Each structure stands twice: as C-alpha cells, then as structure tokens.
Amino acid sequence: MDPTVDPAVRSFLDVDPQCHFPLQNLPFGVFSPGPRAGRRIATRVGDWIVDLAALQDAGLLQDAGLPRGLFSQPVLNPFMDADPQQRRLVRRLVHSLLRADEPTLRDDPVLRGRVLLPKDGVVMHLPVLTRDYTDFYSSREHATNVGIMFRGKENALLPNWLHLPVGYHGRASSIVVSGTPITRPRGQTRPADDQPPVFGPSRQLDFELEAGCFVAGGNRLGEPVAVDQATDHIFGLVLVNDWSARDIQKWEYQPLGPFNAKNFATSISPWVVTLDALAPFRCPAPAQEPGPLPYLREGDRHTYDIRLEVEVRAQGAADGLRVCASNFRHLYWTMAQQLAHHTVTGCNLGTGDLLASGTISGPDKGSFGSLLEITWRGTEPLTLPGGGGRTFLADGDTVTMTGWCQGDGYRVGFGEVTGTILPARAAP
C-alpha cells in the first residue's frame, strides 16, 4: 500500500472525520496570507494550510530535488511540470512531516508558526494557469434527459454519442476560483418561435455539476496519447460549476454549439486533489455498449467513487436546499477516454489545460446535475427555504457544490465550489 493513503496513519494536527482534508488527501493549491501578500503553493490538513514554500526554505523538501523557489510561484504549473516521481516524493515528504509520530514539525513551535496557517486567515486563489479549456458531455443520463426534452425519447441520444466523448472548446479566460460572484449574463434570446430575437439578461441561468482534471506534462503536436497512458498526463481533479444561460444557448447553439451561453464564467474549487489521493476509491466505470473503437478501449477501465452534492440558497435565507446528490462514477466516458480522444488527431495539450466532465447526472431526479433537469425545463419548480419557487437561478442565489470520497472513518474531498448570482449589468 502507498503509505500516504494508509487510513491507519494520523496527523499530529486534529482532523474531524467529516473534514475533506485528512493526512491521506494532501491536495495542492495556491494561497496568500492576506489580500495584498504574495501568492505561494500549499497543501492542507484539517483546518490548517501547510505552506510548502516555508517547508522548502527550511530544507525539509530538498530530497525531492526540485529547484529552490518552486513553491513560491503564484500558480502550480511549474510544479506540475516536474517529473511525476518528484511530485510523488514531495507528497511523501510532506506526509512524513505531518505524521503524529514525527517530531520535526510537531515539536518545533517556531517552525510550526512559519509553516502552518489557520485556513480562515488566508486567501485562496486560482491554483493553475489555464490556457485551454475543453468541456465534455460525458454523462449518459444527462445527455438522455436533455435529448428527451428537446428531441423526444426516440431521438434522445444523437448517433455519435455512444461512439465518442462529445466536447467543445470553452473559454479559459473566464475560469474563476470558488467564491467569485457571478454576474448574470446578457445576450440574445428568442422567447417565442414566431417572434424575432430580443436582447436582455438571461432568464434561465443554471448551474452544471461537473468535475475537471488538469493536464500535467502534455503531448507534442502530432503525437496522440494512448488511452492506457492518459492518466500519466493528469495531475489531479477539481470540482467545476460550468454556469449556463439556457435561453441564450437555445437560440445560438445551432450549428456550432454553445458560445455566449457558456463563456461568461466557469467556477472551480481551489484545491487540486491528486490521483494518488483518489486511488483507494477506484471503482469500475459503466459498461459501454456498443464497445468503442480500439483507440478508446481501456485495458484497465475504472473511475472514482466521488459523492457529489449541490445546494442552492436564496439571498438572505439561513438555510439552503440540497437539490442534487450524484456521483462521479456515473460518467459513461472516463477522463482517460476524454484525453485520448482529444489528442487522437494530434492535438497538443499543455500543462494546466482543463478538461471538464460535463454535467454529472445520475439515474433519478434527486441525482440530476442541473436545474434544467431538476425542474424538467421549468415545468416542475422547486421551492427554496425562505426564497420561494425556482425554475432557474434568481439574483442573490448562492450555489454550493461539494464532493468527497468516503473512507472508513475519514473522507478525502475537494471542499467546495461556490458562487453567488449578481444582477446583470447595464446594457452596453
């Protein structure tokens, strides 16, 4: 067993069993000690931020052989470019320093004061510089639901869907970290099919429950990545809320797909959870019938058992409503297949590229990953505590997504990705 995921090993730092960040997790993120302070790289255990730059300055990570100052960078990209074995060694060194039976950090109050910071006293930032972003459409349940709404049961899935991971290129510049407010977009819509289009704020603003993986160590132009080598190019996962303006999308998406309906904001969680941390929670991926073409056939077809929830809270309300409980394992197309398909043409992916899953829906209404499905295109409204009825999001609503893997007495999770809807700005 990888010692960093041994559930019997505990940290000298107290960690609640419900906390997403036990010693077995050790995600990577970027923080600053205050709004105007410099950014640097950290991990987290319990309620503590572990400053990796301070650990490196103290000489405690030198066995990893990484350049000095690597953890003083404002993004993870230089660390992601390091050899995977060096990254794993960093994980093992940090794990060893935080063990309950290791005195180096535990018994040195001065060093602890430099390395450990309370989570509530820091500012979290976008962890990765992302130059390219691709959003897939990998949930069979979600694709079927949407297809039924717009084309009927007989034509729910388009002919290509069971043969390849459908995707489109999103807008990397509008990826934001959890907690960033989301301004309601304006755009063209066509409320009535027998009337001309109009311009104004979206009236059908929606969330999309997704997960995304960051690429580390891309491929050269013209050199595809084999499906069974694809996970070697994945650094880790984050939660993703790929906000969607359904009414704008309905009018604009033919013939080239989403554009302004999706380009205004994509929120991600601040902590990147590595595949090493997720390894104990591997599980079989859904069976594929018909079998995919050879370049998409996996020798070890697996996914991860990650529980996912979405809560919507009205402005001023004390409590929100859990509107979705789904699971990452429902996805029909795996991350490995997504990456292999993306590069099969010779497309070159780069370190920091984000590949998002698309909306993750399960088999029943309680597991649908968007309001479009939960309210069935607005025909079945839900009621928020203290906020009245909803078919889509109202100004002031806050959407919070969370995800975790459940171990025996501990969790390995992602924390949250949250965003509050602000009113549309004045028209240009």
C-alpha atoms as one frame of an Amber mdcrd trajectory, in Angstrom:
protein
   0.000   0.000   0.000   1.108   3.551  -0.721   1.910   4.818   2.803   0.389
   8.222   2.045  -3.107   6.721   1.789  -2.871   4.324   4.733  -6.059   5.020
   6.741  -4.369   3.959   9.979  -1.832   6.805   9.856  -2.878  10.017  11.585
  -1.513  13.547  11.719  -0.454  15.422  14.845  -2.990  18.021  13.653  -6.576
  17.345  14.687  -8.806  16.394  11.751 -12.549  15.901  12.116 -13.765  12.656
  10.475 -16.121  14.758   8.336 -13.329  17.054   7.134 -12.337  16.668   3.480
  -8.641  17.134   4.193  -7.137  14.330   6.293  -3.491  13.340   6.027  -4.473
  10.908   3.244  -5.544  13.750   0.930  -2.763  16.387   0.739  -4.182  18.384
  -2.190  -2.308  21.265  -3.809  -3.453  24.861  -4.020  -2.298  28.480  -4.154
  -2.830  30.926  -1.295  -1.678  34.243   0.082  -1.565  35.162   3.780  -3.642
  38.277   3.037  -5.286  40.166   0.158  -2.089  42.029  -0.772   0.505  39.404
   0.112   2.383  37.318  -2.430   0.966  34.014  -3.618   2.603  30.662  -2.993
   1.857  26.951  -3.023   0.395  24.972  -0.138  -1.342  21.820   0.864  -3.966
  21.420   3.576  -4.591  19.153   6.557  -7.739  19.697   8.617  -8.182  23.403
   9.272  -4.532  24.197   8.569  -2.816  25.493   5.463   0.653  23.958   5.095
   2.993  26.447   3.411   5.188  24.375   1.094   7.408  27.369   0.321   8.234
  27.635   4.030   8.954  23.902   4.201  11.274  24.167   1.202  13.031  27.222
   2.669  13.620  25.203   5.849  15.355  22.497   3.779  12.724  19.883   4.547
  11.816  19.095   0.925  15.314  19.023  -0.554  15.235  15.237  -1.071  12.730
  15.824  -3.877  15.469  17.537  -5.904  13.296  20.442  -7.023  14.624  23.945
  -7.772  14.663  26.453  -4.928  11.720  28.827  -5.006   9.472  26.404  -6.894
   6.787  26.621  -4.198   6.980  30.414  -4.091   5.334  30.552  -7.523   1.852
  32.107  -7.933   0.494  29.051  -9.800   1.009  25.291  -9.679   2.170  24.981
 -13.298   5.958  24.835 -12.630   5.397  22.121 -10.005   3.043  20.282 -12.371
   5.833  20.289 -14.968   8.164  18.468 -12.580   8.809  14.755 -13.019   5.860
  12.761 -11.618   8.197  10.832  -9.311   9.458  14.107  -7.844   5.881  15.221
  -7.249   5.119  11.935  -5.505   8.242  12.336  -3.393   7.045  15.771  -2.274
   3.775  14.172  -1.228   5.619  11.500   0.785   7.943  14.013   2.435   5.057
  16.245   3.495   3.099  13.221   4.697   6.038  12.099   6.831   6.483  15.560
   8.377   2.811  15.739   9.382   2.552  12.279  10.930   1.653  12.087  14.606
   4.857  10.168  15.365   7.238  12.604  13.613   8.687  15.314  15.911  10.424
  17.576  13.350   7.455  19.879  12.861   5.295  18.727  15.733   7.818  19.692
  18.439   9.214  22.905  16.911   6.825  25.795  17.706   8.869  28.349  15.734
   8.861  26.205  12.594   5.178  25.371  13.044   4.419  29.090  13.236   6.066
  29.637   9.842   4.643  26.563   8.113   1.098  26.180   9.497  -1.522  28.889
   8.992  -5.213  28.772  10.004  -7.381  28.298   6.924  -9.628  31.228   7.816
  -6.685  33.624   7.808  -5.602  33.115   4.190  -6.945  33.933   0.731  -7.249
  31.105  -1.809  -6.593  31.783  -5.494  -6.908  30.051  -8.841  -4.453  27.183
  -8.455  -3.480  26.766 -12.107  -2.810  28.994 -15.106  -5.142  27.525 -17.732
  -4.585  28.470 -21.353  -7.020  25.953 -22.878 -10.285  24.547 -21.556 -12.437
  21.778 -23.014 -15.853  20.820 -21.701 -17.153  17.323 -22.422 -20.654  15.841
 -22.386 -19.860  12.541 -20.694 -22.928  11.670 -18.606 -25.301   9.356 -20.451
 -28.108  10.199 -18.025 -27.677  13.948 -18.579 -27.409  13.632 -22.361 -30.504
  11.423 -22.404 -32.526  13.820 -20.247 -31.647  16.809 -22.410 -32.283  14.832
 -25.581 -35.752  13.786 -24.388 -36.650  17.396 -23.601 -35.644  18.736 -26.997
 -35.997  15.761 -29.381 -38.182  13.158 -27.685 -37.381   9.687 -26.317 -36.828
   8.097 -29.699 -34.014  10.520 -30.570 -32.654  11.306 -27.112 -29.043  10.388
 -27.909 -27.578  11.588 -31.178 -25.941   8.880 -33.358 -22.370   9.782 -32.352
 -22.866   9.901 -28.570 -22.199   6.228 -27.757 -19.117   6.175 -30.002 -17.031
   9.155 -28.854 -16.704  11.648 -25.976 -18.573  14.698 -27.274 -16.989  18.010
 -26.263 -16.467  21.639 -27.180 -13.740  24.202 -26.549 -14.662  26.552 -23.706
 -13.291  29.900 -22.625 -10.250  29.643 -20.329 -10.090  33.362 -19.540 -13.335
  33.288 -17.534 -12.385  30.409 -15.219 -12.690  31.754 -11.662 -11.956  30.395
  -8.206 -14.685  29.414  -5.752 -16.292  32.397  -4.042 -16.106  34.695  -7.065
 -19.515  36.354  -7.659 -21.156  35.544 -10.994 -22.756  38.407 -12.923 -25.913
  37.403 -14.769 -25.079  37.468 -18.488 -26.921  39.440 -21.137 -27.426  38.131
 -24.615 -29.746  37.323 -27.465 -32.698  35.031 -26.804 -35.818  34.101 -28.726
 -38.611  33.547 -26.174 -41.215  32.794 -28.863 -40.541  30.832 -32.027 -42.842
  33.077 -34.062 -41.184  36.301 -32.877 -37.784  37.910 -33.611 -34.961  37.629
 -31.060 -34.566  40.071 -28.172 -31.592  41.283 -26.131 -31.502  41.289 -22.342
 -30.472  39.467 -19.167 -30.672  35.682 -19.255 -33.877  34.477 -17.598 -32.774
  30.828 -17.476 -29.458  30.913 -15.651 -28.402  27.462 -14.495 -25.592  25.592
 -12.757 -23.882  22.482 -14.069 -22.394  19.978 -11.628 -19.075  18.842 -13.089
 -15.582  17.696 -12.213 -12.473  18.608 -14.129  -8.944  17.291 -14.483  -5.793
  19.328 -15.021  -3.245  18.165 -17.578   0.393  17.902 -16.480   3.094  17.145
 -18.999   1.231  17.492 -22.273   1.887  15.844 -25.612   3.716  17.153 -28.650
   1.793  18.378 -31.683   1.038  15.417 -33.931   1.633  12.792 -31.211  -1.593
  11.301 -29.761  -1.758   9.947 -26.214  -2.777   6.291 -25.923  -5.817   5.716
 -23.741  -3.915   3.465 -21.320  -1.261   6.160 -20.866  -3.687   9.040 -20.491
  -3.779   9.126 -16.685   0.006   9.684 -16.717  -0.849  13.145 -18.073  -3.388
  14.009 -15.346  -2.207  15.981 -12.315  -5.443  15.978 -10.341  -9.115  16.897
 -10.141 -11.231  19.860  -9.062 -14.953  20.491  -8.760 -16.396  22.544 -11.615
 -19.568  24.616 -11.919 -19.868  25.426 -15.612 -22.605  28.049 -15.386 -25.033
  28.032 -18.297 -27.541  30.506 -19.729 -30.072  28.080 -21.160 -32.163  30.612
 -23.073 -29.117  32.138 -24.755 -27.834  28.656 -25.594 -31.134  27.523 -27.121
 -31.031  30.355 -29.654 -27.319  30.355 -30.501 -26.161  26.734 -30.391 -27.058
  25.660 -33.942 -24.993  24.878 -35.928 -21.740  25.251 -33.951 -22.745  24.669
 -30.313 -22.504  26.815 -27.155 -20.827  30.211 -27.247 -22.013  33.190 -25.162
 -24.254  30.891 -23.121 -21.153  29.366 -21.556 -18.280  31.828 -21.918 -19.124
  34.231 -19.074 -17.937  32.116 -16.103 -16.730  28.691 -15.022 -16.075  28.240
 -11.291 -13.597  25.728  -9.864 -12.677  24.633  -6.348  -9.300  25.896  -5.065
  -7.739  22.556  -4.068  -6.463  20.099  -6.702  -6.846  16.516  -5.440  -4.271
  14.158  -6.917  -4.922  10.762  -8.442  -2.676   9.315  -5.725  -5.126  10.513
  -3.073  -8.084   9.151  -5.044  -6.504   5.754  -5.730  -8.193   3.917  -2.799
 -11.573   4.923  -4.221 -11.170   3.490  -7.710 -14.195   1.554  -8.958 -15.391
   0.053 -12.252 -16.647   2.519 -14.853 -20.029   1.887 -16.519 -20.084  -0.826
 -19.172 -20.031   0.524 -22.727 -22.309  -0.964 -25.363 -21.508  -0.878 -28.195
 -17.822  -1.155 -27.412 -15.827   1.891 -28.534 -13.290   1.902 -31.336  -9.881
   0.414 -30.425  -8.214   3.749 -29.607 -10.812   4.287 -26.841 -10.756   0.779
 -25.351  -9.198   0.795 -21.899  -7.163  -2.104 -20.578  -7.992  -1.026 -17.026
 -11.362   0.658 -17.266 -12.015   2.439 -13.981 -13.340   5.618 -12.457 -13.673
   7.003  -8.905 -16.418   6.813  -6.297 -16.793  10.547  -5.588 -20.033  11.648
  -3.929 -21.312  14.982  -5.201 -23.922  17.373  -3.814 -25.389  20.731  -4.826
 -27.148  23.209  -2.539 -28.993  26.370  -3.627 -29.604  29.093  -1.031 -31.771
  32.169  -1.598 -30.461  35.609  -0.713 -30.940  36.320   2.991 -32.075  32.788
   3.811 -30.493  30.964   6.733 -30.672  27.587   5.030 -30.357  26.266   1.531
 -31.903  23.293  -0.237 -29.917  20.269  -1.361 -31.139  19.894  -4.916 -28.787
  17.172  -6.139 -26.857  14.169  -4.810 -24.915  12.483  -7.617 -21.649  10.597
  -8.108 -18.639  10.905 -10.410 -18.815   7.166 -11.106 -21.942   7.669 -13.237
 -19.903   9.175 -16.094 -20.033   6.991 -19.217 -16.813   8.376 -20.720 -13.783
   8.375 -18.414 -11.086  11.036 -18.070  -8.647   8.731 -19.860 -11.007   8.376
 -22.822 -11.613  12.125 -22.907  -7.894  12.866 -23.040  -7.145  10.136 -25.581
  -9.946  11.312 -27.865  -8.858  14.949 -27.502  -5.341  14.096 -28.722  -6.140
  11.401 -31.305  -5.934  13.995 -34.074  -2.501  15.050 -32.851  -3.878  17.987
 -30.865  -1.246  19.084 -28.349  -2.406  19.529 -24.755  -0.295  21.584 -22.363
   0.340  21.692 -18.636  -2.569  23.472 -16.966  -5.171  22.624 -19.606  -8.535
  21.850 -18.007 -10.770  19.013 -19.222 -14.214  19.160 -17.617 -16.613  16.238
 -17.497 -19.845  17.925 -18.483 -22.891  17.791 -16.231 -22.854  14.723 -13.951
 -26.358  13.316 -13.572 -27.439  10.046 -12.013 -30.384   7.761 -12.780 -33.087
   9.555 -10.757 -34.371  13.095 -10.312 -32.575  13.504  -6.982 -29.265  12.978
  -8.787 -29.795  15.300 -11.760 -26.900  17.756 -12.062 -28.647  20.863 -13.425
 -31.816  22.848 -12.846 -32.749  22.230 -16.469 -33.244  18.590 -15.499 -34.373
  19.033 -11.888 -37.252  21.325 -12.919 -37.640  19.492 -16.248 -37.180  22.539
 -18.451 -39.013  24.762 -15.968 -42.234  22.727 -15.764 -41.644  21.362 -12.231
 -40.497  24.253  -9.990 -38.748  23.643  -6.700 -39.168  25.735  -3.538 -36.210
  27.181  -1.659 -36.344  27.810   2.104 -37.146  31.496   2.523 -36.816  32.086
  -1.199 -39.986  30.940  -2.944 -40.206  28.958  -6.158 -37.418  28.401  -8.671
 -37.221  27.055 -12.169 -33.816  28.659 -12.762 -31.483  30.783 -10.632 -32.561
  34.161  -9.277 -30.321  37.110  -8.462 -28.842  36.657  -4.994 -28.975  32.860
  -5.097 -25.823  31.076  -3.934 -24.908  27.705  -5.427 -22.545  25.469  -3.445
 -21.154  22.213  -4.781 -19.173  19.756  -2.722 -17.620  16.349  -3.341 -15.795
  13.680  -1.362 -14.776  10.033  -1.235 -15.910   8.216   1.893 -13.342   6.038
   3.642 -13.607   4.061   6.867 -13.799   6.871   9.421 -12.353   9.543   7.126
 -13.081  11.454   3.932 -10.924  12.557   1.022 -12.654  15.516  -0.549 -12.494
  18.676  -2.592 -14.026  21.195  -0.233 -16.496  23.438  -2.034 -17.004  25.468
  -5.152 -19.469  28.280  -4.568 -20.794  31.329  -6.388 -23.489  33.950  -5.840
 -25.523  35.424  -8.689 -25.290  39.194  -9.136 -27.771  41.214 -11.235 -26.935
  41.816 -14.883 -25.022  44.995 -15.588 -26.414  47.806 -17.662 -26.645  47.139
 -21.382 -23.762  48.471 -23.500
